[in-house]
Every structure is written in C-alpha cells, then in structure tokens.
Amino acid sequence: SAVEAIELLSQIRLGISLGLINNLGIEKLTALLYLCQSAHIKKILDTMDDGADNNLVDYSRAEIIRDALEDKQCLKG
C-alpha cells in the first residue's frame, strides 16, 4: 500500500540522513517517495479513474520501488 511504501522509504531516507546508508542518494529517494503515491502511479498508468484497480496500483508501486532500489546507480545523488 502507499502508506506502507512511504513509511518504509521514509525509514530508508532517515538512515541515509544519519549516515547509516551510504550507497543511495537522498535526493533520488525523496523523489521516489513522491512517485510512489497513488495519484502518481495512476498518472503513470494513464488512468485517473478513482475506481482503478488498487491491486494494479499496488503492484505497479512495488515494481517501481523494486526497480529503483535494485539499480542503486540511479539513486546515487
């Protein structure tokens, strides 16, 4: 869910801010925090329909986050 994703990404962001995580860029992670919100996912999917399948939105969110975190080079700031 969006709440869970934002919560977990916020914890990673805190780890970066505290210097506990060094291989991720804070700017890109912050952008990922905004990108994983439901409205942004629906925009990417090109459907602003409120009745859009929540499972599709959640699946797409997970894919975006997974892809971004697997490719740490794109997150270096």
A tleap script that builds the chain and sets N, CA, C and O, in Angstrom:
source leaprc.protein.ff14SB
mol = sequence {
  NSER ALA VAL GLU ALA ILE GLU LEU LEU SER
  GLN ILE ARG LEU GLY ILE SER LEU GLY LEU
  ILE ASN ASN LEU GLY ILE GLU LYS LEU THR
  ALA LEU LEU TYR LEU CYS GLN SER ALA HIE
  ILE LYS LYS ILE LEU ASP THR MET ASP ASP
  GLY ALA ASP ASN ASN LEU VAL ASP TYR SER
  ARG ALA GLU ILE ILE ARG ASP ALA LEU GLU
  ASP LYS GLN CYS LEU LYS CGLY
}
set mol.1.N position { 0.837 -1.188 0.000 }
set mol.1.CA position { 0.000 0.000 0.000 }
set mol.1.C position { 0.879 1.248 0.000 }
set mol.1.O position { 2.071 1.181 0.303 }
set mol.2.N position { 0.290 2.363 -0.336 }
set mol.2.CA position { 1.033 3.622 -0.374 }
set mol.2.C position { 1.558 3.986 1.003 }
set mol.2.O position { 2.690 4.452 1.139 }
set mol.3.N position { 0.743 3.775 2.019 }
set mol.3.CA position { 1.154 4.121 3.381 }
set mol.3.C position { 2.375 3.305 3.786 }
set mol.3.O position { 3.338 3.847 4.329 }
set mol.4.N position { 2.334 2.009 3.523 }
set mol.4.CA position { 3.458 1.140 3.873 }
set mol.4.C position { 4.716 1.528 3.096 }
set mol.4.O position { 5.807 1.580 3.664 }
set mol.5.N position { 4.568 1.796 1.818 }
set mol.5.CA position { 5.716 2.168 0.989 }
set mol.5.C position { 6.344 3.466 1.479 }
set mol.5.O position { 7.565 3.565 1.598 }
set mol.6.N position { 5.513 4.451 1.758 }
set mol.6.CA position { 6.022 5.742 2.214 }
set mol.6.C position { 6.693 5.606 3.570 }
set mol.6.O position { 7.725 6.229 3.820 }
set mol.7.N position { 6.115 4.796 4.443 }
set mol.7.CA position { 6.699 4.559 5.762 }
set mol.7.C position { 8.091 3.934 5.640 }
set mol.7.O position { 9.043 4.394 6.271 }
set mol.8.N position { 8.199 2.891 4.830 }
set mol.8.CA position { 9.475 2.190 4.680 }
set mol.8.C position { 10.517 3.046 3.960 }
set mol.8.O position { 11.686 3.054 4.346 }
set mol.9.N position { 10.102 3.762 2.923 }
set mol.9.CA position { 11.038 4.645 2.229 }
set mol.9.C position { 11.490 5.788 3.134 }
set mol.9.O position { 12.630 6.242 3.034 }
set mol.10.N position { 10.612 6.252 4.009 }
set mol.10.CA position { 10.983 7.296 4.968 }
set mol.10.C position { 12.036 6.789 5.940 }
set mol.10.O position { 12.942 7.530 6.323 }
set mol.11.N position { 11.920 5.531 6.337 }
set mol.11.CA position { 12.923 4.945 7.229 }
set mol.11.C position { 14.273 4.816 6.524 }
set mol.11.O position { 15.318 5.050 7.132 }
set mol.12.N position { 14.249 4.445 5.250 }
set mol.12.CA position { 15.494 4.384 4.480 }
set mol.12.C position { 16.086 5.784 4.361 }
set mol.12.O position { 17.296 5.966 4.493 }
set mol.13.N position { 15.229 6.770 4.112 }
set mol.13.CA position { 15.691 8.161 3.995 }
set mol.13.C position { 16.333 8.627 5.296 }
set mol.13.O position { 17.347 9.326 5.273 }
set mol.14.N position { 15.752 8.246 6.426 }
set mol.14.CA position { 16.333 8.589 7.721 }
set mol.14.C position { 17.710 7.948 7.863 }
set mol.14.O position { 18.649 8.589 8.335 }
set mol.15.N position { 17.831 6.693 7.458 }
set mol.15.CA position { 19.123 6.010 7.512 }
set mol.15.C position { 20.175 6.717 6.675 }
set mol.15.O position { 21.339 6.793 7.067 }
set mol.16.N position { 19.769 7.233 5.526 }
set mol.16.CA position { 20.696 7.988 4.682 }
set mol.16.C position { 21.097 9.281 5.386 }
set mol.16.O position { 22.276 9.635 5.417 }
set mol.17.N position { 20.119 9.985 5.951 }
set mol.17.CA position { 20.384 11.252 6.641 }
set mol.17.C position { 21.325 11.071 7.826 }
set mol.17.O position { 22.147 11.940 8.116 }
set mol.18.N position { 21.198 9.938 8.505 }
set mol.18.CA position { 22.043 9.665 9.670 }
set mol.18.C position { 23.402 9.082 9.289 }
set mol.18.O position { 24.246 8.848 10.154 }
set mol.19.N position { 23.608 8.850 8.005 }
set mol.19.CA position { 24.878 8.302 7.543 }
set mol.19.C position { 24.996 6.799 7.704 }
set mol.19.O position { 26.087 6.245 7.568 }
set mol.20.N position { 23.890 6.136 7.991 }
set mol.20.CA position { 23.911 4.687 8.162 }
set mol.20.C position { 23.855 3.963 6.823 }
set mol.20.O position { 24.294 2.818 6.713 }
set mol.21.N position { 23.320 4.620 5.816 }
set mol.21.CA position { 23.230 4.068 4.464 }
set mol.21.C position { 23.973 5.029 3.547 }
set mol.21.O position { 23.626 6.207 3.451 }
set mol.22.N position { 24.992 4.517 2.879 }
set mol.22.CA position { 25.847 5.398 2.082 }
set mol.22.C position { 25.728 5.214 0.582 }
set mol.22.O position { 26.228 6.045 -0.177 }
set mol.23.N position { 25.085 4.155 0.137 }
set mol.23.CA position { 25.092 3.881 -1.298 }
set mol.23.C position { 23.822 4.330 -2.022 }
set mol.23.O position { 23.586 3.927 -3.161 }
set mol.24.N position { 23.015 5.150 -1.381 }
set mol.24.CA position { 21.807 5.691 -2.012 }
set mol.24.C position { 21.816 7.208 -1.891 }
set mol.24.O position { 22.236 7.753 -0.870 }
set mol.25.N position { 21.353 7.889 -2.933 }
set mol.25.CA position { 21.266 9.344 -2.901 }
set mol.25.C position { 19.945 9.802 -2.295 }
set mol.25.O position { 18.881 9.319 -2.684 }
set mol.26.N position { 20.009 10.727 -1.349 }
set mol.26.CA position { 18.809 11.176 -0.640 }
set mol.26.C position { 17.847 11.917 -1.573 }
set mol.26.O position { 16.631 11.824 -1.404 }
set mol.27.N position { 18.374 12.646 -2.548 }
set mol.27.CA position { 17.510 13.405 -3.450 }
set mol.27.C position { 16.642 12.472 -4.287 }
set mol.27.O position { 15.441 12.695 -4.443 }
set mol.28.N position { 17.253 11.441 -4.815 }
set mol.28.CA position { 16.517 10.490 -5.645 }
set mol.28.C position { 15.534 9.681 -4.811 }
set mol.28.O position { 14.444 9.358 -5.283 }
set mol.29.N position { 15.906 9.348 -3.574 }
set mol.29.CA position { 14.995 8.603 -2.711 }
set mol.29.C position { 13.790 9.469 -2.341 }
set mol.29.O position { 12.664 8.976 -2.265 }
set mol.30.N position { 14.031 10.747 -2.114 }
set mol.30.CA position { 12.928 11.663 -1.828 }
set mol.30.C position { 11.978 11.732 -3.022 }
set mol.30.O position { 10.759 11.749 -2.847 }
set mol.31.N position { 12.526 11.772 -4.221 }
set mol.31.CA position { 11.687 11.767 -5.423 }
set mol.31.C position { 10.875 10.478 -5.500 }
set mol.31.O position { 9.712 10.495 -5.902 }
set mol.32.N position { 11.484 9.371 -5.118 }
set mol.32.CA position { 10.790 8.086 -5.123 }
set mol.32.C position { 9.639 8.084 -4.118 }
set mol.32.O position { 8.609 7.454 -4.356 }
set mol.33.N position { 9.810 8.787 -2.996 }
set mol.33.CA position { 8.737 8.916 -2.005 }
set mol.33.C position { 7.498 9.554 -2.627 }
set mol.33.O position { 6.375 9.111 -2.386 }
set mol.34.N position { 7.705 10.577 -3.414 }
set mol.34.CA position { 6.573 11.242 -4.060 }
set mol.34.C position { 6.008 10.400 -5.199 }
set mol.34.O position { 4.794 10.328 -5.387 }
set mol.35.N position { 6.889 9.773 -5.946 }
set mol.35.CA position { 6.468 8.981 -7.094 }
set mol.35.C position { 5.600 7.798 -6.707 }
set mol.35.O position { 4.756 7.373 -7.497 }
set mol.36.N position { 5.786 7.254 -5.510 }
set mol.36.CA position { 5.048 6.044 -5.128 }
set mol.36.C position { 3.657 6.342 -4.571 }
set mol.36.O position { 2.953 5.420 -4.161 }
set mol.37.N position { 3.252 7.601 -4.550 }
set mol.37.CA position { 1.904 7.927 -4.100 }
set mol.37.C position { 0.886 7.521 -5.165 }
set mol.37.O position { 1.179 7.537 -6.360 }
set mol.38.N position { -0.288 7.165 -4.719 }
set mol.38.CA position { -1.313 6.591 -5.601 }
set mol.38.C position { -1.630 7.448 -6.823 }
set mol.38.O position { -1.752 6.914 -7.925 }
set mol.39.N position { -1.764 8.745 -6.656 }
set mol.39.CA position { -2.103 9.613 -7.787 }
set mol.39.C position { -1.009 9.584 -8.848 }
set mol.39.O position { -1.302 9.607 -10.044 }
set mol.40.N position { 0.236 9.534 -8.422 }
set mol.40.CA position { 1.335 9.481 -9.379 }
set mol.40.C position { 1.368 8.143 -10.111 }
set mol.40.O position { 1.644 8.090 -11.310 }
set mol.41.N position { 1.088 7.074 -9.390 }
set mol.41.CA position { 1.046 5.751 -10.017 }
set mol.41.C position { -0.081 5.714 -11.052 }
set mol.41.O position { 0.101 5.206 -12.158 }
set mol.42.N position { -1.235 6.252 -10.690 }
set mol.42.CA position { -2.366 6.275 -11.629 }
set mol.42.C position { -2.033 7.112 -12.859 }
set mol.42.O position { -2.438 6.773 -13.971 }
set mol.43.N position { -1.306 8.193 -12.664 }
set mol.43.CA position { -0.894 9.031 -13.797 }
set mol.43.C position { 0.039 8.246 -14.711 }
set mol.43.O position { -0.088 8.308 -15.934 }
set mol.44.N position { 0.974 7.509 -14.120 }
set mol.44.CA position { 1.883 6.677 -14.906 }
set mol.44.C position { 1.095 5.626 -15.681 }
set mol.44.O position { 1.386 5.349 -16.845 }
set mol.45.N position { 0.100 5.048 -15.025 }
set mol.45.CA position { -0.738 4.035 -15.669 }
set mol.45.C position { -1.729 4.661 -16.644 }
set mol.45.O position { -2.441 3.955 -17.358 }
set mol.46.N position { -1.769 5.993 -16.665 }
set mol.46.CA position { -2.656 6.759 -17.542 }
set mol.46.C position { -4.124 6.507 -17.227 }
set mol.46.O position { -4.967 6.438 -18.121 }
set mol.47.N position { -4.411 6.371 -15.933 }
set mol.47.CA position { -5.803 6.241 -15.508 }
set mol.47.C position { -5.996 7.011 -14.212 }
set mol.47.O position { -5.484 6.615 -13.165 }
set mol.48.N position { -6.722 8.092 -14.281 }
set mol.48.CA position { -7.010 8.865 -13.077 }
set mol.48.C position { -8.361 8.458 -12.499 }
set mol.48.O position { -8.899 9.136 -11.624 }
set mol.49.N position { -8.896 7.362 -12.986 }
set mol.49.CA position { -10.175 6.836 -12.515 }
set mol.49.C position { -10.053 6.433 -11.052 }
set mol.49.O position { -9.169 5.656 -10.691 }
set mol.50.N position { -10.941 6.962 -10.204 }
set mol.50.CA position { -10.916 6.613 -8.783 }
set mol.50.C position { -11.202 5.140 -8.557 }
set mol.50.O position { -10.840 4.584 -7.520 }
set mol.51.N position { -11.846 4.514 -9.514 }
set mol.51.CA position { -12.162 3.102 -9.382 }
set mol.51.C position { -11.074 2.197 -9.956 }
set mol.51.O position { -11.287 0.999 -10.140 }
set mol.52.N position { -9.914 2.774 -10.235 }
set mol.52.CA position { -8.816 1.968 -10.787 }
set mol.52.C position { -8.487 0.836 -9.826 }
set mol.52.O position { -8.553 0.990 -8.606 }
set mol.53.N position { -8.139 -0.282 -10.395 }
set mol.53.CA position { -7.837 -1.475 -9.620 }
set mol.53.C position { -6.695 -1.198 -8.642 }
set mol.53.O position { -5.563 -0.943 -9.053 }
set mol.54.N position { -7.004 -1.250 -7.347 }
set mol.54.CA position { -5.994 -0.984 -6.326 }
set mol.54.C position { -4.863 -1.993 -6.371 }
set mol.54.O position { -3.720 -1.661 -6.057 }
set mol.55.N position { -5.173 -3.228 -6.762 }
set mol.55.CA position { -4.116 -4.231 -6.867 }
set mol.55.C position { -3.112 -3.855 -7.950 }
set mol.55.O position { -1.909 -4.052 -7.781 }
set mol.56.N position { -3.608 -3.311 -9.066 }
set mol.56.CA position { -2.719 -2.884 -10.143 }
set mol.56.C position { -1.849 -1.717 -9.688 }
set mol.56.O position { -0.660 -1.667 -10.002 }
set mol.57.N position { -2.436 -0.785 -8.953 }
set mol.57.CA position { -1.685 0.359 -8.439 }
set mol.57.C position { -0.615 -0.123 -7.464 }
set mol.57.O position { 0.534 0.310 -7.541 }
set mol.58.N position { -0.987 -1.020 -6.546 }
set mol.58.CA position { -0.023 -1.541 -5.575 }
set mol.58.C position { 1.089 -2.325 -6.262 }
set mol.58.O position { 2.260 -2.190 -5.907 }
set mol.59.N position { 0.724 -3.140 -7.240 }
set mol.59.CA position { 1.722 -3.922 -7.977 }
set mol.59.C position { 2.686 -2.994 -8.711 }
set mol.59.O position { 3.898 -3.209 -8.688 }
set mol.60.N position { 2.153 -1.973 -9.353 }
set mol.60.CA position { 2.989 -1.021 -10.092 }
set mol.60.C position { 3.917 -0.271 -9.150 }
set mol.60.O position { 5.081 -0.038 -9.474 }
set mol.61.N position { 3.403 0.106 -7.985 }
set mol.61.CA position { 4.213 0.792 -6.979 }
set mol.61.C position { 5.384 -0.096 -6.559 }
set mol.61.O position { 6.527 0.358 -6.491 }
set mol.62.N position { 5.090 -1.347 -6.281 }
set mol.62.CA position { 6.136 -2.284 -5.860 }
set mol.62.C position { 7.190 -2.449 -6.949 }
set mol.62.O position { 8.385 -2.499 -6.658 }
set mol.63.N position { 6.752 -2.532 -8.195 }
set mol.63.CA position { 7.690 -2.671 -9.317 }
set mol.63.C position { 8.597 -1.447 -9.435 }
set mol.63.O position { 9.804 -1.584 -9.635 }
set mol.64.N position { 8.019 -0.258 -9.311 }
set mol.64.CA position { 8.798 0.978 -9.419 }
set mol.64.C position { 9.842 1.038 -8.316 }
set mol.64.O position { 11.007 1.342 -8.573 }
set mol.65.N position { 9.429 0.750 -7.092 }
set mol.65.CA position { 10.358 0.798 -5.961 }
set mol.65.C position { 11.427 -0.278 -6.108 }
set mol.65.O position { 12.612 -0.006 -5.913 }
set mol.66.N position { 11.020 -1.488 -6.446 }
set mol.66.CA position { 11.976 -2.592 -6.605 }
set mol.66.C position { 13.009 -2.257 -7.676 }
set mol.66.O position { 14.209 -2.428 -7.465 }
set mol.67.N position { 12.540 -1.783 -8.816 }
set mol.67.CA position { 13.459 -1.439 -9.904 }
set mol.67.C position { 14.432 -0.338 -9.486 }
set mol.67.O position { 15.622 -0.406 -9.792 }
set mol.68.N position { 13.926 0.666 -8.791 }
set mol.68.CA position { 14.775 1.777 -8.368 }
set mol.68.C position { 15.813 1.332 -7.342 }
set mol.68.O position { 16.967 1.756 -7.405 }
set mol.69.N position { 15.419 0.492 -6.409 }
set mol.69.CA position { 16.357 0.057 -5.374 }
set mol.69.C position { 17.342 -0.988 -5.893 }
set mol.69.O position { 18.466 -1.068 -5.397 }
set mol.70.N position { 16.947 -1.783 -6.871 }
set mol.70.CA position { 17.881 -2.748 -7.460 }
set mol.70.C position { 18.948 -2.035 -8.275 }
set mol.70.O position { 20.099 -2.469 -8.315 }
set mol.71.N position { 18.570 -0.953 -8.917 }
set mol.71.CA position { 19.513 -0.170 -9.712 }
set mol.71.C position { 19.978 1.010 -8.870 }
set mol.71.O position { 19.584 2.149 -9.117 }
set mol.72.N position { 20.814 0.735 -7.875 }
set mol.72.CA position { 21.242 1.774 -6.941 }
set mol.72.C position { 21.992 2.898 -7.635 }
set mol.72.O position { 22.036 4.017 -7.123 }
set mol.73.N position { 22.581 2.623 -8.787 }
set mol.73.CA position { 23.288 3.673 -9.507 }
set mol.73.C position { 22.358 4.838 -9.832 }
set mol.73.O position { 22.784 5.993 -9.813 }
set mol.74.N position { 21.091 4.544 -10.129 }
set mol.74.CA position { 20.161 5.621 -10.488 }
set mol.74.C position { 19.744 6.419 -9.259 }
set mol.74.O position { 19.180 7.504 -9.399 }
set mol.75.N position { 20.008 5.907 -8.055 }
set mol.75.CA position { 19.622 6.622 -6.844 }
set mol.75.C position { 20.775 7.400 -6.224 }
set mol.75.O position { 20.563 8.158 -5.278 }
set mol.76.N position { 21.984 7.230 -6.735 }
set mol.76.CA position { 23.110 7.968 -6.161 }
set mol.76.C position { 22.948 9.443 -6.463 }
set mol.76.O position { 22.674 9.840 -7.595 }
set mol.77.N position { 23.125 10.248 -5.421 }
set mol.77.CA position { 22.900 11.677 -5.585 }
set mol.77.C position { 24.096 12.475 -5.889 }
set mol.77.O position { 24.003 13.693 -6.045 }
savepdb mol mol.pdb
quit
